[in-house]
Amino acid sequence: MQATTQFFQTASAGECAEVLDFWFNECSIDEAPDTATIQQWQQLFLQRGNKFIRLASLCQQWLSEAESR
């Protein structure tokens, strides 16, 4: 997950959205990132601002859904 986090620090919003979509919708449960990682990504996107705010919202949605499971 560290490589993905580093990628999110420099990649464009579109590239980040594609990778985030993979982690949230396509990978298997045993490969999925843990809650702490998603929280880290959410903070990173919030810090990057602008176009990344939508990605932070997607992270929050995932976290909210994870809590209800």
Phi and psi restraints in degrees (value plus and minus 20) as a CYANA .aco file:
   2 GLN   PHI     -80.9   -40.9
   2 GLN   PSI     -59.7   -19.7
   3 ALA   PHI     -84.2   -44.2
   3 ALA   PSI     -58.3   -18.3
   4 THR   PHI     -86.8   -46.8
   4 THR   PSI     -62.1   -22.1
   5 THR   PHI     -80.8   -40.8
   5 THR   PSI     -63.9   -23.9
   6 GLN   PHI     -83.9   -43.9
   6 GLN   PSI     -59.2   -19.2
   7 PHE   PHI     -79.6   -39.6
   7 PHE   PSI     -65.6   -25.6
   8 PHE   PHI     -82.7   -42.7
   8 PHE   PSI     -41.7    -1.7
   9 GLN   PHI     -94.0   -54.0
   9 GLN   PSI     -43.1    -3.1
  10 THR   PHI    -147.1  -107.1
  10 THR   PSI     -38.1     1.9
  11 ALA   PHI     -93.5   -53.5
  11 ALA   PSI     141.8   181.8
  12 SER   PHI     -90.2   -50.2
  12 SER   PSI     143.6   183.6
  13 ALA   PHI     -80.5   -40.5
  13 ALA   PSI     -59.9   -19.9
  14 GLY   PHI     -83.9   -43.9
  14 GLY   PSI     -63.8   -23.8
  15 GLU   PHI     -84.3   -44.3
  15 GLU   PSI     -62.4   -22.4
  16 CYS   PHI     -82.1   -42.1
  16 CYS   PSI     -60.7   -20.7
  17 ALA   PHI     -81.6   -41.6
  17 ALA   PSI     -60.8   -20.8
  18 GLU   PHI     -84.2   -44.2
  18 GLU   PSI     -63.6   -23.6
  19 VAL   PHI     -89.0   -49.0
  19 VAL   PSI     -61.7   -21.7
  20 LEU   PHI     -81.8   -41.8
  20 LEU   PSI     -60.1   -20.1
  21 ASP   PHI     -80.1   -40.1
  21 ASP   PSI     -60.7   -20.7
  22 PHE   PHI     -79.7   -39.7
  22 PHE   PSI     -70.5   -30.5
  23 TRP   PHI     -84.2   -44.2
  23 TRP   PSI     -54.6   -14.6
  24 PHE   PHI    -106.8   -66.8
  24 PHE   PSI     -47.5    -7.5
  25 ASN   PHI    -144.6  -104.6
  25 ASN   PSI     -37.6     2.4
  26 GLU   PHI    -138.2   -98.2
  26 GLU   PSI     -49.2    -9.2
  27 CYS   PHI     -97.8   -57.8
  27 CYS   PSI     140.0   180.0
  28 SER   PHI     -94.6   -54.6
  28 SER   PSI     139.6   179.6
  29 ILE   PHI     -77.8   -37.8
  29 ILE   PSI     -60.3   -20.3
  30 ASP   PHI     -91.3   -51.3
  30 ASP   PSI     -34.2     5.8
  31 GLU   PHI    -118.5   -78.5
  31 GLU   PSI     -31.9     8.1
  32 ALA   PHI     -84.8   -44.8
  32 ALA   PSI     127.2   167.2
  33 PRO   PHI     -87.4   -47.4
  33 PRO   PSI     135.2   175.2
  34 ASP   PHI    -102.9   -62.9
  34 ASP   PSI     152.0   192.0
  35 THR   PHI     -79.2   -39.2
  35 THR   PSI     -62.3   -22.3
  36 ALA   PHI     -80.6   -40.6
  36 ALA   PSI     -58.4   -18.4
  37 THR   PHI     -87.1   -47.1
  37 THR   PSI     -63.5   -23.5
  38 ILE   PHI     -83.2   -43.2
  38 ILE   PSI     -58.6   -18.6
  39 GLN   PHI     -83.3   -43.3
  39 GLN   PSI     -60.0   -20.0
  40 GLN   PHI     -83.2   -43.2
  40 GLN   PSI     -64.3   -24.3
  41 TRP   PHI     -83.1   -43.1
  41 TRP   PSI     -61.0   -21.0
  42 GLN   PHI     -79.2   -39.2
  42 GLN   PSI     -66.0   -26.0
  43 GLN   PHI     -83.7   -43.7
  43 GLN   PSI     -60.5   -20.5
  44 LEU   PHI     -80.3   -40.3
  44 LEU   PSI     -65.9   -25.9
  45 PHE   PHI     -85.3   -45.3
  45 PHE   PSI     -58.7   -18.7
  46 LEU   PHI     -82.2   -42.2
  46 LEU   PSI     -61.4   -21.4
  47 GLN   PHI     -85.8   -45.8
  47 GLN   PSI     -54.9   -14.9
  48 ARG   PHI     -94.0   -54.0
  48 ARG   PSI     -44.9    -4.9
  49 GLY   PHI      46.7    86.7
  49 GLY   PSI    -186.3  -146.3
  50 ASN   PHI      23.5    63.5
  50 ASN   PSI    -136.7   -96.7
  51 LYS   PHI     -84.4   -44.4
  51 LYS   PSI     -37.8     2.2
  52 PHE   PHI    -104.0   -64.0
  52 PHE   PSI     -32.7     7.3
  53 ILE   PHI     -80.8   -40.8
  53 ILE   PSI     -58.6   -18.6
  54 ARG   PHI     -81.2   -41.2
  54 ARG   PSI     -58.1   -18.1
  55 LEU   PHI     -89.4   -49.4
  55 LEU   PSI     -56.6   -16.6
  56 ALA   PHI     -82.7   -42.7
  56 ALA   PSI     -57.3   -17.3
  57 SER   PHI     -85.1   -45.1
  57 SER   PSI     -58.4   -18.4
  58 LEU   PHI     -83.8   -43.8
  58 LEU   PSI     -59.0   -19.0
  59 CYS   PHI     -82.9   -42.9
  59 CYS   PSI     -63.5   -23.5
  60 GLN   PHI     -82.7   -42.7
  60 GLN   PSI     -60.3   -20.3
  61 GLN   PHI     -82.0   -42.0
  61 GLN   PSI     -65.0   -25.0
  62 TRP   PHI     -81.3   -41.3
  62 TRP   PSI     -63.5   -23.5
  63 LEU   PHI     -83.1   -43.1
  63 LEU   PSI     -61.6   -21.6
  64 SER   PHI     -83.9   -43.9
  64 SER   PSI     -61.4   -21.4
  65 GLU   PHI     -87.8   -47.8
  65 GLU   PSI     -56.1   -16.1
  66 ALA   PHI     -85.5   -45.5
  66 ALA   PSI     -56.7   -16.7
  67 GLU   PHI     -85.4   -45.4
  67 GLU   PSI     -52.7   -12.7
  68 SER   PHI    -103.8   -63.8
  68 SER   PSI     -24.8    15.2
